[in-house]
Amino acid sequence: MAQWNQLQQLDTRYLEQLHQLYSDSFPMELRQFLAPWIESQDWAYAANKESHATLVFHNLLGEIDQQYSRFLQESNVLYQHNLRRIKQFLQSRYLEKPMEIARIVARCLWEESRLLQTAATAAQQGGQATHPTAAVVTEKQQMLEQHLQDVRKRVQDLEQKMKVVENLQDDFDFNYKTLKSQGDMQDLNGNNQSVTRQKMQHLGQLLSELAGLLSAMEYVQKMLADEELADWKRRQQIACIGGPPNICLDRLENWITSLAESQLQTRQQIKKLEELQQKVSYKGDPIVQHRPMLEERIVELFRNLMKSAFVVERQPCMPMHPDRPLVIKTGVQFTTKVRLLVKFPELNYQLKIKLCPQPLCSLPQENMAGKGFSFWVWLDNIIDLVKKYILALWNEGYIMGFISKERERAILSTKPPGTFLLRFSESSKEGGITFTWVEKDISGKTQIQSVEPYTKQQLNSMSFAEIIMGYKIMDATNILVSPLVYLYPDIPKEEAFGKYCRSESQEHSEATDSGAAPYLKTKFICVTPTSFSNTIDLPMSPRTLDSLMQFGNSSEGPGGGPSTRGCSLSLTFDMELTPECASSPM
């Protein structure tokens, strides 16, 4: 008889172990459809030789096609669908790794043969019930089941007694409100005391039984966790090294689920005590004294039960030697199976989610108005500019940054001359920063001026703080004036940017060398020449005026009239060049 047919005739406990062998990596349907062919192949040899594994894998695909043709003739739509899905899965997963599927099939066949040997050995010995150890285990299990039945019965009894206490509470509330509305204080006090005594008696008995029930639950939980679960883990360890695979968890799952349900019902009963306390309370109320402790105790029991119920059902093992545990190393793949031994029917459902397709959203790539680049390219360069060159000023909050020219003029128009602000330029694709200041013209009108943006190229040579501190404008009279006085709104320039510039004493100490002749100090500053539409109307400097006067006196003759002799006319302008007048490359 074929091995697969023998497996199907085993008891339920062995069939449960058989189901655990197969997963999505090697479906059981394929084992069923191609059982004779699969058992006739040498999968162990294919698992160690890639060429043979490739040949066997392609033969497997061919067998699937032949089986599909048979189902096609029989018009079996379901089997056709399953075979098509299985073939697509095998091709996508094992086409480049045929040795992996060979190892999986070899392991499954080896586990099947071991399962058959275990069942045969158990049948020869007359079953596990005749074994003395099995008799002891069965006796312990019967005792455990009796304890669980006792816990369930006590939970139901407490449920009935809780209803009696609720009825007493309702009667007390009704009588209290009725007598209070009638104004009969004597009957109110007498009735109140009698009902209170009766209620306290029932509550005391109820709380005492609750405490006893929690102790019984703790005892049963200790038996499950310390004895039954520990014994199952020990059998699992023995099964990993070739022992009998008696590691079914169904009975243990039923016990733990029953205990968990009882604990949840008890938790609800303690919650009802809290509701009774909120309705009315009195001096010496036992609920106030004992309920918090009972609630904390039941929550702790349930938490510990959930921790114990989470187990590893299938331990990782070696691919070619399933009887040997796998030594887990870094970068080594392995398979395992975990299980929660608590099964609540009300939580056993699947969510049905209806997907709502949403249109794809992307950042706009259109160019900015009047520019040859997009906003995101410009913003990315601005962020890079801030990180590399002006991060300290940005963190100080000195850079207003993203502000339009209209807003800029609006906030500067009310400020005194010399007030300036820093903003990012929108005209530079590579990212630039500029400053705008307020000044008065000859007629006293307010003007807003902006300097050409500074880009990364200029900021590589000179820091932005030093540019601001040394910036000058030069008029037609060659006079250098600093138009930047107060950073918006009213921060002195030296206070804001002075700490980011090197002092003159520091520069002098770096440039001084005792063994060489001293150099003349130089200083780079940024200068913007002022352009005027009509330079004739500008006032003369005093030195220019004196030169013109001397020229007029020398051109007159002895009689005070103009000389008639021919002469060469010339004007001489004396200019004094100071270090502050040196212009920068800007």
C-alpha positions in Angstrom: 0.0 0.0 0.0 1.3 3.5 -0.8 2.5 5.6 2.0 -0.1 8.3 1.5 -2.9 5.8 1.7 -1.5 4.4 4.9 -1.4 7.9 6.4 -5.1 8.5 5.6 -6.1 5.5 7.7 -4.4 6.7 10.9 -6.2 8.0 14.0 -7.3 11.6 14.4 -4.3 12.5 16.6 -1.9 11.4 14.0 -3.8 13.1 11.2 -3.5 16.4 13.2 0.3 16.0 13.1 0.2 15.2 9.4 -1.7 18.5 8.7 1.0 20.4 10.5 3.7 19.1 8.1 2.3 20.9 5.1 2.0 24.6 4.5 2.0 27.0 1.6 5.6 26.1 0.7 4.4 22.6 -0.4 0.6 22.3 -0.5 -1.1 19.2 0.7 -3.3 19.2 -2.5 -0.3 18.6 -4.6 0.8 15.7 -2.3 -2.7 14.2 -2.8 -2.9 14.6 -6.6 0.6 13.3 -7.3 1.1 10.8 -4.4 2.5 7.8 -6.4 4.9 9.9 -8.5 6.2 11.9 -5.5 6.9 8.7 -3.6 8.8 7.2 -6.5 11.4 10.1 -6.8 14.7 10.3 -4.9 14.2 13.7 -3.3 17.1 13.3 -0.8 19.6 12.9 -3.7 18.0 15.9 -5.5 18.4 18.0 -2.4 22.1 17.7 -2.6 22.7 17.8 -6.4 21.4 20.9 -8.3 21.3 19.3 -11.7 19.2 16.4 -10.6 17.0 18.8 -8.6 16.4 20.9 -11.7 15.4 17.8 -13.7 13.0 16.6 -11.0 11.5 20.0 -10.7 10.7 20.2 -14.4 9.3 16.7 -14.3 7.1 17.8 -11.4 5.7 20.6 -13.6 5.1 18.1 -16.3 3.1 15.8 -14.0 1.1 18.8 -12.9 0.2 19.5 -16.6 -0.9 15.9 -17.1 -3.0 16.0 -14.0 -4.5 19.3 -15.1 -5.5 17.6 -18.5 -7.3 14.8 -16.6 -9.3 17.3 -14.6 -10.0 19.2 -17.8 -11.6 16.1 -19.3 -13.6 15.5 -16.1 -14.8 19.2 -16.1 -13.6 19.6 -12.5 -13.3 23.4 -12.4 -12.2 23.6 -8.7 -9.3 21.2 -9.1 -8.3 22.9 -12.3 -8.1 26.2 -10.5 -6.1 24.8 -7.6 -3.6 23.1 -9.9 -3.1 26.3 -12.0 -2.5 28.3 -8.8 -0.1 25.7 -7.4 1.9 25.6 -10.6 2.2 29.4 -10.8 3.4 29.5 -7.2 6.0 26.8 -7.7 7.4 28.5 -10.8 7.6 31.9 -9.1 9.3 30.5 -6.0 11.4 27.5 -6.9 12.3 28.0 -10.6 15.7 29.5 -9.7 16.0 27.4 -6.5 15.0 23.8 -7.3 17.1 22.3 -4.4 14.9 24.1 -1.9 11.7 22.4 -3.0 13.6 19.1 -3.1 14.6 19.6 0.6 11.0 20.4 1.6 9.5 17.3 -0.1 12.3 15.1 1.3 11.6 16.3 4.8 7.8 15.8 4.5 8.3 12.2 3.3 10.7 11.5 6.1 8.2 12.9 8.7 5.4 10.8 7.1 7.5 7.6 7.5 8.4 8.5 11.1 4.7 9.1 11.8 3.7 5.7 10.4 6.4 4.0 12.6 5.2 5.8 15.7 1.6 4.7 15.0 2.7 1.1 14.4 4.7 1.0 17.6 1.8 2.4 19.6 -0.5 -0.2 18.1 1.9 -3.1 19.1 2.1 -1.9 22.7 -1.7 -1.8 22.9 -1.9 2.0 22.9 -0.6 4.6 25.3 -3.3 4.0 27.9 -1.6 0.7 29.0 1.6 2.6 29.8 2.0 3.4 33.5 3.2 6.9 32.8 0.1 7.5 30.6 -2.1 6.3 33.5 -0.6 8.9 35.8 -1.0 11.7 33.2 -4.7 10.7 32.7 -5.4 10.8 36.4 -3.9 14.3 36.6 -5.9 15.4 33.6 -9.1 14.1 35.2 -8.4 16.0 38.4 -7.7 19.1 36.4 -11.0 18.8 34.5 -12.8 18.4 37.8 -11.3 21.6 39.1 -12.3 23.4 35.9 -15.9 22.2 36.2 -15.9 23.4 39.8 -14.7 26.8 38.8 -17.3 27.1 36.1 -20.1 26.1 38.5 -18.9 28.7 41.1 -18.9 31.4 38.5 -22.5 30.6 37.6 -23.6 30.6 41.3 -21.9 34.0 41.8 -23.9 35.3 38.8 -27.2 34.4 40.5 -26.1 35.9 43.8 -25.0 39.1 42.0 -28.6 39.4 40.7 -30.0 39.1 44.2 -27.7 41.9 45.4 -28.8 44.1 42.4 -32.5 43.5 43.4 -31.7 44.5 47.0 -30.0 47.7 45.7 -33.0 48.6 43.5 -35.4 48.1 46.4 -33.3 50.2 48.7 -33.2 53.0 46.2 -36.9 52.9 45.6 -37.8 52.9 49.3 -35.3 55.6 50.1 -36.6 58.0 47.5 -40.3 57.3 48.3 -39.9 57.9 52.0 -37.7 60.9 51.5 -40.4 62.5 49.2 -43.1 61.9 51.9 -40.9 63.4 54.6 -41.2 60.4 57.0 -37.7 60.5 58.5 -38.4 58.0 61.2 -39.5 55.3 58.8 -36.7 56.3 56.5 -34.0 55.7 59.1 -35.5 52.4 60.3 -36.0 51.0 56.8 -32.6 52.3 55.8 -30.9 50.4 58.6 -32.7 47.1 58.0 -32.1 47.1 54.3 -28.4 48.2 54.8 -27.8 45.3 57.2 -29.4 42.8 54.8 -27.4 44.2 51.9 -24.1 44.1 53.9 -24.8 40.5 54.8 -25.2 39.5 51.1 -22.3 41.6 50.0 -20.0 40.1 52.6 -20.9 36.6 51.5 -20.5 37.5 47.9 -17.1 39.1 48.3 -16.0 36.1 50.4 -17.0 33.7 47.6 -15.3 35.9 45.0 -12.0 35.7 46.9 -12.4 32.0 47.2 -13.1 31.7 43.5 -10.0 33.7 42.6 -7.9 31.4 44.8 -9.4 28.3 43.0 -8.6 29.9 39.6 -5.0 30.6 40.7 -4.6 27.0 41.7 -5.9 25.7 38.3 -3.8 28.2 36.4 -0.7 27.0 38.3 -1.5 23.4 37.4 -1.9 24.4 33.7 1.2 26.6 33.5 3.6 24.7 35.8 2.6 21.1 35.0 0.7 20.7 31.8 2.4 23.3 29.7 5.8 22.4 31.1 5.1 18.7 30.3 4.1 19.6 26.8 7.3 21.6 26.2 9.3 18.7 27.5 7.6 16.3 25.1 8.2 18.8 22.3 12.0 18.8 23.1 12.0 15.0 23.0 10.1 15.0 19.7 12.8 17.3 18.1 15.5 14.7 18.8 13.5 11.6 17.5 11.1 10.9 20.3 7.4 10.1 19.9 5.5 13.1 18.4 2.9 13.3 21.2 2.6 17.1 21.1 -1.0 17.8 20.3 -2.3 21.0 21.8 -6.0 20.7 21.3 -6.9 19.4 24.8 -4.6 21.9 26.5 -6.2 24.7 24.4 -9.7 23.7 25.6 -8.6 23.8 29.2 -7.0 27.2 28.9 -9.9 28.6 27.0 -12.3 27.4 29.6 -10.3 29.1 32.4 -10.0 32.3 30.4 -13.7 32.5 29.9 -14.4 32.0 33.6 -11.9 34.8 34.4 -13.6 37.2 32.0 -17.0 36.4 33.5 -15.6 37.1 37.0 -14.2 40.3 35.7 -17.6 41.4 34.6 -19.1 40.6 38.0 -16.5 42.7 39.7 -17.4 45.5 37.3 -21.0 45.2 38.4 -19.9 45.7 42.0 -18.4 49.0 40.9 -21.7 50.0 39.3 -23.5 49.2 42.6 -21.0 51.4 44.5 -21.6 54.3 42.2 -25.4 54.2 42.7 -25.3 54.5 46.5 -22.7 54.0 49.1 -22.7 54.1 52.9 -20.4 54.0 55.8 -18.6 50.6 56.1 -19.5 49.6 52.6 -17.5 46.4 51.9 -17.4 47.1 48.2 -15.3 50.2 48.8 -12.8 48.2 50.9 -12.4 44.9 48.9 -13.4 45.7 45.2 -10.1 47.3 44.1 -8.0 44.4 45.5 -10.3 41.8 43.8 -10.1 43.7 40.5 -6.3 44.0 40.6 -6.1 40.3 41.3 -8.3 39.0 38.5 -6.5 41.3 36.0 -3.1 39.9 37.0 -4.4 36.3 36.7 -5.7 36.9 33.2 -2.6 38.7 32.1 -0.4 35.8 33.3 -2.6 33.3 31.6 -2.3 35.1 28.3 1.4 35.1 28.6 1.6 31.4 29.3 -0.9 30.6 26.5 1.4 32.0 23.8 3.6 29.1 22.7 5.9 28.0 19.8 4.0 25.0 18.4 6.7 24.1 15.8 10.3 24.6 16.6 12.8 25.3 13.8 14.7 22.2 12.7 17.4 21.3 10.2 16.1 21.0 6.6 17.7 17.6 5.9 17.4 16.3 9.5 14.0 17.1 10.9 14.8 15.2 14.1 17.6 17.6 14.9 17.0 21.1 16.2 18.3 24.0 14.2 21.1 26.1 15.6 19.9 29.6 14.8 22.6 31.9 13.4 22.7 35.3 11.9 21.5 35.4 8.3 20.0 31.9 8.4 16.4 31.5 7.4 14.1 29.2 9.3 10.4 28.4 9.7 8.4 28.1 12.9 4.8 28.2 14.0 3.4 30.0 17.1 0.0 29.5 18.6 -2.2 31.2 21.2 -4.0 28.6 23.3 -7.1 30.7 23.8 -9.9 30.5 21.3 -12.8 32.9 21.8 -15.6 32.3 19.2 -16.7 35.9 19.3 -13.2 37.0 18.2 -12.8 34.4 15.4 -13.8 36.4 12.4 -12.2 38.1 9.4 -12.5 41.7 8.5 -13.9 42.5 5.1 -12.3 45.7 3.9 -13.6 47.5 0.8 -10.7 49.4 -0.8 -11.4 52.9 -1.9 -9.1 53.8 -4.8 -7.6 57.2 -4.4 -6.1 59.2 -7.3 -2.3 59.5 -7.2 -1.0 62.8 -6.0 2.4 64.2 -7.0 4.2 67.5 -6.5 3.6 70.0 -9.3 6.5 70.3 -11.7 5.4 73.5 -13.4 7.9 76.3 -13.6 7.4 79.4 -11.5 5.8 82.4 -13.1 8.3 84.1 -15.4 11.1 81.7 -14.4 12.7 78.8 -16.2 12.7 76.5 -13.2 10.2 74.9 -10.8 9.4 75.9 -7.2 10.8 72.7 -5.8 14.2 73.1 -7.5 14.4 76.6 -6.2 13.4 75.5 -2.7 15.9 72.6 -2.6 18.7 75.0 -3.5 17.5 77.5 -0.8 17.6 74.7 1.8 21.1 73.8 0.7 22.2 77.4 0.9 20.9 77.7 4.4 22.5 74.5 5.7 26.0 75.3 4.3 26.3 79.1 4.7 23.8 80.9 6.8 22.5 78.2 9.3 23.5 80.2 12.4 21.8 83.3 11.2 18.7 81.2 10.3 18.6 79.6 13.8 18.9 83.1 15.4 15.7 84.2 13.5 17.5 87.0 11.7 16.5 85.9 8.2 12.9 86.7 7.3 13.4 84.5 4.2 10.3 83.6 2.4 8.6 87.0 1.8 7.3 88.6 -1.3 8.5 92.0 -2.6 5.1 93.6 -2.0 5.0 92.5 1.6 8.6 93.6 2.0 7.9 97.1 0.9 4.8 97.3 3.1 6.6 96.5 6.3 9.7 98.6 5.5 7.9 101.7 4.3 7.0 102.7 7.9 10.5 102.2 9.3 13.3 104.8 9.7 16.2 105.0 7.2 18.8 102.3 7.7 16.4 99.5 8.6 16.9 96.4 6.5 15.8 92.8 6.3 17.1 89.6 4.8 15.1 87.5 2.3 15.6 84.8 -0.3 15.7 85.9 -3.9 13.2 84.3 -6.3 15.2 85.2 -9.4 18.2 82.9 -8.7 17.7 79.2 -9.6 20.8 78.2 -7.6 19.5 79.9 -4.5 20.4 83.4 -3.4 19.9 85.7 -0.4 19.6 89.5 -0.5 18.9 92.4 1.8 16.6 95.3 1.3 16.9 98.6 3.2 15.2 102.0 3.6 16.7 105.3 2.6 15.8 108.9 1.9 16.5 110.6 -1.5 17.4 114.3 -1.9 13.8 115.4 -1.8 13.1 113.4 1.4 11.0 110.6 -0.2 11.3 107.1 1.2 13.0 104.6 -1.2 13.3 100.8 -0.9 16.6 99.5 -2.3 17.7 95.9 -2.7 21.2 94.6 -3.5 21.9 91.9 -6.1 21.5 88.5 -4.5 24.5 86.7 -3.1 24.8 83.1 -4.2 27.0 80.2 -3.1 29.8 81.4 -5.3 30.1 84.7 -3.4 29.5 83.1 0.0 32.4 80.7 -0.5 34.8 83.7 -0.4 33.2 85.7 2.3 30.7 85.0 5.1 27.3 86.7 4.8 27.7 88.3 8.2 31.0 90.0 7.1 29.3 91.1 3.9 26.5 92.8 5.9 28.9 94.5 8.3 31.2 95.8 5.6 28.7 96.7 2.9 28.9 100.3 1.6 27.4 102.4 -1.2 29.5 104.9 -3.1 28.0 108.1 -4.5 29.5 110.3 -7.3 31.6 112.1 -4.7 33.5 108.9 -3.8 32.1 108.9 -0.3 31.4 105.4 1.2 28.3 105.2 3.3 26.8 102.2 5.1 23.1 102.1 4.4 22.5 99.2 6.8 21.9 100.3 10.4 19.1 98.3 12.1 18.0 94.8 11.3 14.2 94.6 11.1 12.5 95.5 13.3 15.0 97.5 15.4 18.1 95.3 16.2 21.4 97.1 15.8 23.6 95.6 13.1 26.6 95.2 15.3 24.6 93.3 17.9 23.1 90.9 15.4 26.1 90.1 13.2 29.2 91.3 15.1 29.6 88.0 16.9 29.9 86.2 13.6 32.8 88.4 12.2 36.5 88.2 13.1 37.8 91.1 15.2 40.6 93.3 13.9 42.9 92.2 16.8 42.4 88.6 15.8 43.2 89.4 12.2 46.3 91.4 13.2 47.6 88.5 15.4 47.2 86.0 12.6 49.0 88.2 10.0 51.9 89.4 12.3 55.2 87.6 11.9 58.2 88.6 14.1 60.7 87.5 11.5 59.4 89.4 8.5 58.5 93.0 7.6 54.9 93.8 8.4 52.3 94.0 5.6 49.9 96.8 5.0 46.4 95.7 6.2 43.8 95.1 3.6 40.1 94.6 4.0 37.5 93.4 1.5 34.2 95.2 1.5 31.2 95.1 -0.8 30.5 98.4 -2.5 27.6 99.4 -4.7 28.2 102.6 -6.8 25.2 104.9 -7.0 24.1 105.8 -10.5 22.5 109.2 -11.2 20.7 110.3 -14.3 22.3 113.8 -14.3 25.7 114.1 -12.7 26.0 117.8 -13.6 23.5 118.8 -11.0 25.4 117.1 -8.2 27.2 119.3 -5.7 31.0 119.6 -6.0 33.3 118.5 -3.3 35.4 121.2 -1.5 38.6 120.0 -3.1 37.2 120.1 -6.6 35.9 123.6 -6.0 39.4 124.8 -4.9 41.0 123.4 -8.0 38.5 125.2 -10.2 39.1 128.5 -8.4 42.9 128.2 -8.8 42.5 127.5 -12.5 40.3 130.6 -13.0 42.9 132.9 -11.2 45.8 131.7 -13.3 44.0 132.3 -16.7 43.6 136.0 -16.1 46.2 138.6 -17.5 48.0 141.4 -15.6 45.1 143.7 -16.2 42.6 141.3 -14.9 41.3 140.3 -18.3 41.7 137.1 -20.1 45.1 136.2 -21.6 45.4 136.2 -25.3 48.4 133.9 -25.4 47.7 130.3 -26.3 48.0 127.9 -23.4 47.3 124.3 -22.5 44.3 124.0 -20.1 44.2 121.2 -17.5 42.4 120.2 -14.3 44.1 118.4 -11.5 42.0 116.4 -9.0 43.7 115.3 -5.9 42.3 112.1 -4.5 43.2 110.3 -1.3 42.8 106.6 -1.4 42.2 105.0 2.0 41.9 101.3 2.8 38.2 101.7 3.3 37.8 102.8 -0.3 39.1 99.6 -1.8 36.4 98.0 -3.9 35.6 94.3 -3.7 35.1 92.2 -6.8 31.4 92.8 -6.3 
